[in-house]
């Protein structure tokens, strides 16, 4: 486990010693603030439902910018040679990096909680729905990060890593829409099951379904395992 | 400590390392010589565990790289060709990361960092970000990373590249003192460096090991076209006749005598044979006034060029 913690600390130091992390957090908060104010004044109801929905799509555009450098920069900076020859196991590298990027994301998420202050001060929102909405948002974010990390490990070019991640995340976001084109019931429910939007919508509505939790956790696990095997295979 | 047995590496259908075998023992610095593209870096990478050998066995301190990669990695300090540095980190935080990754006990990390920073003369730049460092400093941060945790095996891929003469000497000193009770494999282009600090040399070309021996034996093995130069006061033609009469001297080139004192220089081509220089000295000294005699040894450069087939 000490390998995970060493990698994790290095990732955080790397994020915060360069301007990217600050920039990404700023862009995300700016977007979230805009959606929050717009939705509040448009609907006039003290609910985060639509704002969380908007935050989801915003997250999908921001995550590749967080994850693109995870492995790509190690390849292009030749530091992968150090990582792979230190006494650290490949899974420790993958998990340490995942936790590093996840920390940036959680920090970002925590900062959006500032919106909750006026919401609870001047309105009477559903507390449980807000909590479950945030839980869904966190799970969605972690799944996106795991996928982004996997694609970052495939190329030494950060831009290509981001360009590979975007369509995949958007695919997971929109795959639910394909169900109307499916003839067979199995394909319909399968495209529904793969849909980030569908699972996320449950959380936003205050519905914490174990099926959705398992879906996001399984997505994370599959991406991290594939990532680890890819690193091992590179030898 | 390091042992390679019939190690080969293939990328696709192309085999770039063919049946390489050699070993490095504890307390020994072995120089790894070869022209660019000979397979030095690939071999180093296989020993370090960055790439796996296609066939053959790489053993590090009793651990097989194929299945005990993790255990072996604990014994190795590795400085790759390009020092693997994180530019945005400071020297201290970079080395701290490496120390943690090498499982050095938390309490020991500060003293260990001080030790390597002192050995590699990094005190002046401890808190500077790595991207601000000169090439020489970057190289030394890489070296400091490699010797962190006092690994039993040290692999250095061109450690003195980019250093100025003063730094080269200091770095050599670090490597030499490290080599006293560790196993060090040093790949380099700089031939005098090898003669200075290495006990043995492995010469590689085209993915094949051509020779593994001490610098002296390699030199004497190729000592075929030796030359003996004598400085003498003598008459030119007479000297030439005397020299050619000596058994073993095949030819002699004699310079014009100096105007002031009549000193001439003669370069004798001799067959590779023991003590030919003393035979020449004896013959010449009895008849002329011999002022000096010098036997030209093949330097490592010639040895190297001979082995890699360019001479």
Interface residues (C-beta under 8 A of the other chain):
Chain A: X2 X3 X5 X6 X7 X9 X10 X13 X14 X17 X18 X77 X78 X79 X80 X81 X82 X84 X85 X86 X87 X88 X89 X235
Chain B: X45 X48 X49 X50 X51 X52 X69 X70 X73 X74 X76 X78 X80 X82 X84 X85 X86 X87 X88 X89 X93 X97 X98 X100 X101 X102 X103 X129 X145
